[in-house]
Amino acid sequence: MKQMMTLEVNGEMHELLVDKDATLLKVLREQLGLNGPKRGCDSGGCGCCTVHIDGKAVYSCLCYALAYDGAKVTTAEGLSSGEELHPLQSAFIETGAVQCGYCTCGMMMSAKQLLDDCPHPDEEQIRQGISGNLCRCTGYAKIVDAVKLAAEG
């Protein structure tokens, strides 16, 4: 059974016919064609599906889409402003924190939440802020460097 819902995703309104058991991750990827949030563990353990719902970072694999009817969703694709990258996106590129890229978008969304809550975090706060996201490539050092760089300005 499907139901209509409305989502504002990255500043665009969408009316969607959604399966009652569809996750927000599934809707974002399969119905809206967004590739930023990735499907990883489907249990909230890896963080690669992290998005913001109404300004708060959440694992979209754990969210039933219909529970967020009318919500404002931001994915990594929505961080940039036109052709201008968000400082986090630029910092991830500059520091080389994007090796395989699988965790990158979720990592950026968690880091954005951290910087929204704590604009000038120290290294311990950064590591805590991204602790819900797994990376198998970088060893986290470059990611921490990227968040520090973004926080500097």
Disulfide bonds with the S-S distance in Angstrom:
none
